[in-house]
């Protein structure tokens, strides 16, 4: 029979796929006519097309094939009288070099080649059908309405300086989406188009998505069949669905809490949730599914690294919604601690050679060694994101952390471009968590905004640990916390001032010098209207650390209190950073969740000084502080339009101001208005009020307090 002259690669002649018959031809060895018939049948369901694609690889190994023989006989028997018919059926096929499978060509490799071929055939099918977009379908929007979700958004973008629109779109077939519904598609997952859409917005808008995963590797795994061992674990996909709800109107999210029913700083929300009598939103449903699948895989000891990644994503979701500890096994305090504890048996908190010298029956890690640089660095990034999550959340409370910094002996992350390219960088050229001068020394070839972000988190951890352990260390006689200028017996009930201790002085120096130590190209997080999200958050960290370190010792009304001066300077610097990002076109609701807490800390400092200004009846200072607090409140509220946690901080700042500054009514001509409307013209007016008076910071002149008091020092 005639043959085409196309050259093809040899393939194995065996397979273990149950859908395949015992006689299987190699790639492209089915005849051209059969392949054409398979690919030209329009209007089939996606399941039917998938089965046909499997069957197109089958053959009885006869030439001409049985299908073409039957078709020829059918046409010949039913042809009109006098019609000339060819004596033989038309059955052309590719030349394929015969080769016997080697011993190394095992079932898995044959299975993977079969799946790759199916993917190729699916592409041919889409091209044959001439499809340019997936079917449009109605999806419930966050505002309760219905809308169509057209095609358009790409998952290849890793950064953006604008906001997701109210209707963000799933991928089109030309972008390698998931248009074929696999026969074994998990029933708990959304349909492939919606899942791809949520994955796209997750990578597009979440600040850490491209650090938790190597995006090209993840997107490649997403087009595999669900039964493939490299297909993402279900807890990961469900968690991404939950977090993706923050950035799209295609699915529903939990409603904002009613602050008339619940205090903004309430940590046990479930007792209020039970009164709502509403069904779980899409986001809550998938968060629950992620948790359930995680617990099942943990019990089986399977996919534990992906379970850790899923738990990190879940904690991001719970934190963004202000779910601190309600339903204990599920929410942020316990779940962030769970992430840190799970990283220990996985061996992610340390790296050779810094392992225990104790002989043990169990290895330092229950994970198999990483096979590639990308896999190794993904594990390292995952640990640091778990670390950052717990440390940043812990900055807002006085509770102990779940893993001591002394138990962290891990390399810092790679630069982002090296991680993306899978570049191998030896340990001697990198910094460790325990490297001397880690926070003030930044090697030129191993520094970027994410590395500084991790360093800033380590600094916050050190500040929290100092405050948390100072009294016990002083009682134990630790000389590092002994006041160099004040002798206080360990058993004395007199207050102890830690600011004179060597440990405090050293830590205060690191905090105040941290940002100044950045390389020149990383000093400014905003350049040409582009905001570096990691660097912006990092620049807030030393300011928050200063407040945490000095706020317990600040006496605003006391003359010469250096701690009061330091927290005021830090609070004003936080305010300046809010003004800086507000002056851009960047959507501030896409910043790291931790930024809302940092802004709240700055606003809380300003409230303390507003109270002092009211006590001094200084109209000028009260007016300045009033406008600034209102702007901080409005900025946090703006973020709260997307991130419910920010709504909580805005309400907490409002309540704090009303509680401590209620006597403002006694000062004529001054009034604080909460909440401010969030129309752009109102917010812009607040912004321009500050810009028009750049020297309107608290002047600390005698008008605020009597001469000689602290507030007249500056």
N, C-alpha and C positions, 0 to 999 in steps of 0.2 A: 504494500500500500504506500501511497505517497507520504513523504515525511517532510516537515519543515527543517530548515538548516540551522535553527536557533541553537546556540550552545548553552547548555545548562550545567549546573553544579550537580555532582552525584549526591544521592541521598540514600539513607538506609532503607532497607526493604521490609523492616519489621516495625511493629508498634504494639503497645499494650492498651491502646484506647478501646474501650468496650464498644464504642459506636462504629468502629472500623471492622471490616470483614477480614478474613484470614489472608486474602490475596490483596495486597495493597501496592499501588504503583508509587513511584517516587514523585518528587515535586515536578509539576507541569507535565506529568506523563499521561494524565487523562487527556483524551483527544480534544482538539480545539472545538469541535461541534458540541460535545457534551458540556464543556465549560461555558460556551456561548449560551446554550439553552439554560444553564443554571443561573447565569447572571442577567438574563433578559426578562425574568418573570417579575413584573411589577405588581404592587398591591398586596404582597404577602405580609404577614406579621413578622416582627423582628425575630421571634422564636423560630418560625418556619424557615426564615432565611438563614439563621444560624445553623439549623440542622442540615439544610441543603449544602451549606459550605462544608460541613463535616463530610457529607456524602460525596461531594465532588472530588474528594481525594480517594474514593473507592473505585475499584475496577475489577473486572474478572480476568484481566491480563490477556484478553484475546484481541487480535488485531485483524480485521476491524472488530471493535468492541460490540458486545451484545446489544447495547442501547442503540447504536447506529444501525445494526442489522435489523432490529425490530422496527425501527423507524422507517428504514428503507422498504421492508416488506409491507408495512402498513400503507405507505404511500403508493407502492406499486400495485397492491391489491385493490386500491380504491381510486386508481387513476382512471380518467375517462378513456373510452375506447380510442385507439389510434395514437395515444400519447406515447412518445418515445421516452423510455426510462433507462438510466444507466444500469448496466448489468451488476455493478458492485456499488455498495454504499460509499458515500464520501466520508472518510474518517481519517483525518490527518492529525498528527501528533508530533511532539518535540523529540528530537534525539536526546537520549539520556545515557550517559556512560554508565555501564553496569559496574557495581562494586559491592562487595560483601561487607556488611557492617563489622567493624572491629570489636574486639572484646571490650574496648573502653567506651563504646557507644551504648550506654546503658539506657534503661527505660526513661529516666528523667530527661536526659538530653534529647531523646526522640520526642518525648512529650512536649518539651519546650519548643522544638523545631516545628512541630505540628501547630502549636498555638501561634507561633510567629507567622506561619503560612496562613492561618485563619485570619490573622490581623491584616495581612496583605490582601487576601480575598475580600475582606470587608471593605477595604479602601477601594478596590476595583468595583465592588457593588455600589458604593456611594457615587463613584464617578459615572458608572453606567446609568444609574437612576437620575443623575444630573441634579441631585439634591443640593440646595444652597443654604437651607436653614432647617432646624428641627421643627416639628409640629408645634404650633403655638397652643398654649394651654392656660386656662385661668388658674391663678394661685391666690390664695388668701393673703391680703396685705396686712401690715402691722396696724393700720388704722381701721381695719374691719371691712374694707371694701374688697372689690375684686379687680384684678388687672391682668392683662396679657404680658407675658415675659418673652420678648423677642430675643434674637441672638445678637451677639456682639462683643462681649467682654472676653479678653484673653487672659489666661493664667500665667503667661510668661513674664508679666511685669512684676518686679519685686519692690518697687518703691513708687510713691505717688505724692504729690504735694497738694491735692485737692480732695474734696469730699466725695464719697460714693453717692450717687444720685438716689432718689427715692425709689427708682426701679432699676436695679442692676441686672444684667442679662447673662444667661448661660452661654456656654461656648457653642460655636457653630461646628458642623462636621469637618470643615476644612481645618479646624484647629485641633483635630485629634480628640474629639469628645468621646462620650460613652454612649453613642446612639444605639448600639446593638444591645438588646436586653438578653443577658446570658440566661440559659435555662435554670441555672442554680443561683440566680441573683438573690441575695438575702432579703427576706420579706421585711425585715425591720428597717432597712435602708430606704431613703427616698429613691425615686426613679433615677436612672443614671444622669439624665440632663440636669435635674435639680441638684443632685449630689455634686456634679462637676461645677455647677454654678457656685455652690457654697464653698467648695475647695478653692475656686478661683478668687472669691472675695476674701477668703481667709489669708491666702498668700499675698493678695494685693494690698490689704489694708492693715492686718495685724502687725504690730511692730516687731514681733519676735518669730513669726512663722518661718522666715527664711533662715533662722538660726536653729530652731528646733528640728527642722528637716532640711535635707539637701534637696531643694525643690526639683531639679531635673530628674533625680532618681525617684522621688516620690511620684511625680506626674507620670513617669514611665510605668511605674508599678500599678498605677490606677487604671490603665487600659488593659491590664491582664484579666483573665477570667477570675471570678471570686474564689474558685477552687485552687488557684495557683498559690504555691507557698510564698511568693513575693507580693501577693496582693495585700494591701494595708489591712491591719487587724481591725475588726469591727469596733472595738472601743475607741480607736483613733478616729475613725470616720464619724462615728456618732458624736464624739466630742467636737470635731471640726464643724459638724452641722449646728451644734449648740452655739459655738462662738461665732460662726458665720452669720447667725441671725442678727448680730449687732450691726452688720454692714449691708443689709439688704432688706427691702420691703417685701420680698417674695415669701417670707415665712413669718410666723408670729413669735414674739418674745414675751416674757412676763411683764405685766403692767407695773408701773411705778407704785411704790407703797403710798398709802394714804397717811400723811403725817398727822392728820387729826386723830387717827386711830393708833399710831405707833410712833414712839419717839425716834428721832433720826439716828441716835446712837444705840438703839436697841440691838442686842446681838442674838436674841432668841426669837426669830421671826416666825417660826413654824406655828406657834400658837395663834398668830394672826392669819397665817396662810390657811389654816383649817377653817376659819370663819368665812373665807371668801366664796366658797362653794362654786368654784369655776373649774373647768377642765384644765389640765396642764397645757401650756402653750407648746408649739412645735419645739422651741428651744429646750424647755424643761423636759419634754418627753425624751429628746435625744440625749440630754444630760443624764437622765435616769438610765437609759439604755446603755450608755457608755459605762456608767458605774457598775451596772449588773454584769455586763460582759467582762469588765476588768476583774471583778471579784471571781468570776468563774475561771478565767484564764490563770489568775493568781493561784487558785486552789489546785489547778491542774499543772501548774509550773510551766505554762506555755506562753511564748511571746512576751516575756516579762519586760523586756526593754520597751516594746511598744505599749505595754500597760503603763509603764512609767511616763512615757510621752503623753498618753491619753489622760493620765491623772494631772499632769502639768496643765494641759489645755483646759481640763475641767476646773482646775483651781483658778485659772484666768477667768473663766466664765462666772464662777461663784463670786470672785472678788469684784468683778465689774458690776455685779448686781448687789453688792454689799451683803452677801450671805456669809456672815462670819462663822458662827458656830451652830446655827440651828440645824436640826437633824444631823447630829454630830458626825457620823461616818461620811457625810457627804460634803460638808462645806469647808470653807477656806482654811480655818485654823487647823483642823485635824487633817485635812487633805494635803495641805502644804507640808505638814510634818510627816505625813505618810510618804510623800514624794522623797523627802530627805532620807527617811529611814530605809525606803526601798532601794535607794541608790547605794547603800552600804553593802548588802549582799551581792549586788550587781558589780561591785568593785569600782564604782564610778567616782567615789570620793578620793581615790588615791591612784597613783600611777607608779609602776616599777621605776626605781628600786625601793620606793618608800612603802614597803609592806611590813607587816608585823614580823618580829623575829621569833614569835611563839610558834612551835610546831603544832600543826592542826591537821585533822583528818579532812577538813574541807579547804578548798582553794580560796584565795582572796576574792575571786569572782566566780559566780555560778554561770556566767555567760561564757560562751566560747570566745576565743580570741577574735578580734576584728580582722576581717579578711582584706580590707582596703583602707587607704588613708581616709577616704570619705566616711566610711563606717566608723572608724576610730574617732575622728573629729566630731561626728554627729553625736556619739556617746558623750564626748567631753562637753560639747555645747549643751546637751540635755542636762547634764549634772549642774552646770553653772546657771542655767535658767531656773532649775529647781531651787538652787541656793539663793538666787536673787529674789525669787518669789517669796520664800519664807523670810528672808532678812528684811525685805522692804515692807511686807505686811507686819513683821514684828517691830518695826520702828514706831508704830502707832500704839503700842501697848507695853506693859512692863512684865510680860510673861516670858519665861525661859524659852530658849531656842532648843530645837530637837537634835542638833548636831554641833558639837564644839568646833570652832575654827582650828583648834589644834589637831583635829582628826581629819582635816582636809589637806591632803598632800597631792595636789593635782596640778598639771600644767594649765596655764591660762589658754584661752581659745586662740585659734589661728586668726590672722587677718581675714576679712570677709572674702577677698578675691582669691586667697590661697585655699580657703575652704571650698569655694565654688569650683575651683579648678582641680581640687584634689592634690594640691602640692604638698610634698613631704618636707617638713622642716624639723630638723633634729632637735632633741631636747636641750642640747648645749646652747642653742641659739634662741631659747625661749625662757620665759619666766615661770617660776612655780608660785603657788599660793603662799609658800613660806619663804620666798626669796627676800633677802635683806633690801630695805628701801623700795619695796614693791610699789608703794603708793606714790612715791615721788620720783621714781626712775622709770623712764619709758624708752626702751630700745627703739631706735629709728625704724628698723625693719619689722618690728613686731608690735605695732600700735595702730589701732583705729578706734572708732567711736564705740564699738561694742566691747573691745578689750577695756577701754576706760570705764565703760558702764559697769563691767564686772568689778573693776578695782574700786569704783565708788561704792558699790554694794558692800565690798569687804570693809571699807572704811566705816560705813554705817553700822556694820556688825560689831566692829571694835568699840564704837561709841556706846552702843547698847550694852555690850558685855561689861564695859567699865562701870556704867551706872548701876547695872544689875548686881554686880559682884563686889562693889566697893566696900560696903559695910562688912561683909563676911571676910574679905581679905584684910581689912583693917583690924578686925577682931582677931584674926589668926596671926597678926604681927608681920604681914607682908610689908617689907620696907618700901616697895615701889609705890604704895598708896599712903605712906606716912607723910604728914604735912611737914615740909622742910622748915616752916617758919612758925609752927605752933605745936607744942607738945601737949597732947591730950591722952590721958591714960586709956588703954583699950577698954576697960570696964566703965569708963566715965559716961554719964548720961548727957554730958554737954554735946551740943551739935558739933559735927566734924566738918570742916571745910576741905573738900578734896582738891581745891584749886591750887593748893601749895604743894601737892605731891608730884613726884617725878613722873608718874604715869600720866597724870592729867596734863602736865605741861607738855610732855612729848606728844600726846594725842591732839592737844589743841594746836600745836605747831603743824602737825600733819594735815589737820582739817583746814587750817587757814592757808596752807601752802599748796593744797592739792591742785586746784585749778590753775594756779600760776605755773605749775610744773608741766602743763600740757605742751606738746610740740606746737609750733606756730600755726601750722595748718589746721590744728584742732582746737584752737582757742575760742572760736566763734561758732556756735551751733547754727547760725542763720547766715546764709550767704546768697546774695542775688535772689532773694525771696524763696529760697529753698531751705527747708528745716530738716536738719539731721535729728531724727527722733531720739536715737540713743544718746547722742552728744547733748541734746537739750536737757534730757532727764539727768544725765551725768552732771551737768553744770548746776542743777538744783541740789544735788546730793550734799556737797559741803556746806551749803547754806542751811539745809535741814539739820545736818549733823551739828552745826554750831548751835542751833536753837536747842536741840536735844541735850547737848553737853552743858550749856550755860543757863538754860531757862530755870532749872531748879534753884539756882543761886542768884538769880537776878532780882534786885530790889530797885524797882523803877523810881521810887521816891527817895532813895538813899543817895546822898552825895558821894560821888566817886565810884559807883558800882560799875566795874569794867564789864561784868557779865551782862548787865542791862544794856550797856552800849553795844556789846557784841550782838545780842539778839535783835536789837533795833536795826543795826546795820544789815544783818542777815535778812530780816523781814523786808526791809526796803529793797534789797537786792533781788529778792523773790518777786516783789512787785514790779521791778524794772524788767525782769525776764518775762512777766506776763505782758507788759506793754510791748516788749520786743516782738513776741510771737503774734500779738494782736495786730501789729502794724503790717503783717504780711497777709497774703491771700490764703494762707494755709488753714485748713479746717482743724481747729484745735481739739475737736472731739476725737481725732485720730492719734493723739499723743498717747504715750505710755500711761496706763492707769495710775501709776505712782505719782504722776504730775499733779493730779487733783489733790492728793494728800499734801504734797509739797506746797501748793498754793494755799490750802487751808491752814497749814502751819504758819505761813507768812501772814495771812489774815488774822490769825489768832494773836500773833505778836502785836499787830497794829491795834487790836482791840484793847490790849493791856495799856498801851500808851494813850489811847483815846480816853480810857477811864482816868488816867493820870491828868490828862488835859482838862477833863470835866471837873476834877477835883480842884484844879488850879483856876477854873473858869476862864480859860484862855480861848476866846472866841476864834481867833485866827487859826490856832492849832487844831481846834475841834473841827472847824470847817474843812481843813486840809485832810485830816484823818478820816472824817466822815466820807468824803468823796472817794478816797482811796479804798476804804473798806467796801464801799458800794461797788466799786469796779471789780475788786477781787471776787466779791459775791456774784456779780453778773457773769464774770468769766467762767467761774466754776459752774454756774447754772447753765451756761451755754454748752459746756461739755456734757452736762446732765441731760441734754436733749437726746444723746445717744447712749451714755454710760450712766446707769442708775446710781452707781456709787457716788458720782459727782453730785447728784441731787441730794444725797444724804449729807455730804460735806457742806453744800450750800445752806441747807437747813440748819445744820449744826452751827455754822458761822453766824447765821441769823439769830438763833436762840442765844448763843454766847454773847452777842452784842446787846441784845435786849435785856439779858440778865444782868450784865455788869455795867451797862451804860444807860440804864433806865432814867437816870437823873438828867439825861440830856434835855428833857422838857424844861428843866429849870434854867437852861441857857437860852436866852432870847435869840430868835432868828436861825436856830439850828435844828434840823430834824433829819433823822435817818429813815429812809424809806425802804422797807423790805416787804415782799420781794420786788425788785426792779423789773419792769417789763423788758422782755428780751428782743424788742424790735431793733433792727440794725441802727436806726437813727438815734435811739436812746443810748445804746452801747457806744456808738461812735462819739456821741456828745461827751460821755464820761472819759473816753480815751483822749479826745481833743482838749478837755479841761486840764488833763495832766500835761499834755504836750505844750500847751500854750503857757504853762507855768513850770518850766523844767526845774526851777529851784524851789518848788513848793513842798519839798520834803520837810520833815519835822526839823525845824531849825534849832531846837533845843536852846532857845534864847531865854532870857530872864522872864519873858512874858509867860512862860509855862510854869515856872516855879521860882521860888525866892532865890536871889543870888547866892551862889555857893552850893546849891543843891546839885545832884547828879545831872539833871536835865539842862543845866546851863553850861556844862563842860564843853560841849561841842560847838 
